[in-house]
Amino acid sequence: MIGLLWFDDDPKAGSEAESGECAAVRWYAERFGRQPTRGSRCPGALRVELTVEPASPRVGQEIRITAHFGGSCPPGRVRLRVTEPGGRVFVLSPVDAGGTEWCFVPRLAGEHRISTRTGTGQVAVYVRMPSWEENLAEKLFPGSRPGPGFADAALRILAALSDRERAVLELRCGLRGDPRSLTETGRELGIEIDEVRQAEARALRKMRDPRHCLCDYLR
């Protein structure tokens, strides 16, 4: 979605934000014959389009936001506002010197609304819960993603594990509902956290055995 970009209206931003926007302030003064105030905008001067990658992110996966500026007003130090499901709002500062990229890691599933601080230049992204296949692939080989045939191959290997190892992995990866923490898994199975950790480590080590060729089903 495209919208007008407003000057930063954060009173806590101070001289850092003002110095970052000095070019935009000079442009505004020359065009309109007066200095902008907090919350003033450049009518029709600067438009910003926000794009989000990946298009279908999951909880715990880094989201990168890129701004594409148009019009004749140069961008300043723009901060983005992210509204999580449930209404919690937090502010992102750019991660690059040019003030065109931001990133954050979502902790909740659902729609996240991203905009410039005064609500223009908006985009919405739906963050999903990762599937059990994605959770298991990440535990086995960090950074990998499940490919075709991974689920069937993984289930065959899981069936050959001990009852405790299989139960721990199923709970930790989300085969029995939402993924459980170490504490939740131990409480559900009636074992100590160290036992959960050890059982998970043994299970993952067995699943990584090259004889299973599980890595052939990963991307």
C-alpha positions, 0 to 999 in steps of 0.5 A, spaced: 500 500 500 502 507 498 501 513 502 504 520 504 510 520 508 509 524 514 515 527 518 517 523 524 512 526 530 516 522 536 518 527 541 523 522 544 527 522 537 530 529 538 536 532 534 538 525 531 531 525 527 532 532 526 539 531 523 536 525 519 531 529 516 534 536 514 534 535 507 527 534 507 526 540 512 530 544 507 526 542 501 519 543 505 521 550 507 523 552 500 517 549 497 512 552 502 515 558 505 515 555 512 518 550 516 515 544 518 512 542 525 512 536 528 506 532 524 507 536 518 507 532 511 509 534 504 503 534 500 504 530 494 511 530 495 513 523 498 510 517 497 513 510 500 511 503 498 513 498 503 514 491 501 515 485 506 519 479 505 518 473 505 511 473 503 508 468 508 513 468 514 512 464 520 513 465 527 520 466 529 522 467 522 526 474 520 521 479 516 525 484 512 521 490 510 524 495 504 521 502 503 521 504 496 520 512 495 517 516 490 516 523 489 521 529 490 522 530 497 528 526 500 526 521 505 529 522 512 530 517 518 523 514 518 521 509 523 516 504 522 510 502 527 508 495 528 501 493 531 501 485 533 495 481 534 492 483 540 494 490 539 501 491 542 505 496 538 512 497 538 517 501 533 522 499 529 528 503 527 532 502 520 537 497 520 541 501 514 544 507 513 540 509 508 533 508 512 530 504 507 530 497 510 527 494 517 527 487 520 524 484 526 522 477 528 515 476 530 513 472 536 505 471 535 501 468 529 496 473 526 496 479 522 501 484 523 500 491 521 506 495 519 506 503 517 510 509 518 509 512 525 503 516 523 499 511 519 501 512 512 505 507 508 501 501 510 502 494 509 499 488 513 502 481 513 499 475 516 504 471 520 503 463 521 505 458 526 510 453 523 508 446 521 511 440 525 515 439 519 518 446 519 520 445 526 523 438 525 527 440 519 529 446 523 531 442 529 535 437 525 539 442 520 538 449 522 536 453 516 533 448 512 526 447 510 522 441 508 521 438 501 516 433 498 516 427 501 519 429 508 513 428 512 512 421 510 520 419 511 520 423 518 514 419 520 517 412 518 523 414 522 519 417 528 515 410 528 522 407 530 524 411 536 523 409 543 516 411 546 519 417 550 524 419 544 518 419 539 513 423 544 518 428 546 519 430 539 512 430 537 510 435 543 516 439 541 515 440 534 508 440 534 505 434 532 500 434 538 498 441 537 502 447 539 509 446 540 511 445 547 517 448 551 522 443 555 518 445 561 511 443 558 514 437 555 517 435 562 510 436 565 506 433 560 510 426 560 512 426 568 519 427 567 525 432 568 527 437 564 534 434 563 531 428 561 527 431 556 533 435 553 537 428 553 531 424 549 530 430 544 538 430 543 538 422 542 532 422 537 535 428 533 541 424 533 538 418 530 534 422 525 540 425 522 543 418 521 545 418 514 542 411 512 536 414 513 537 419 507 533 424 511 537 430 508 535 428 501 528 431 502 530 438 505 531 444 501 
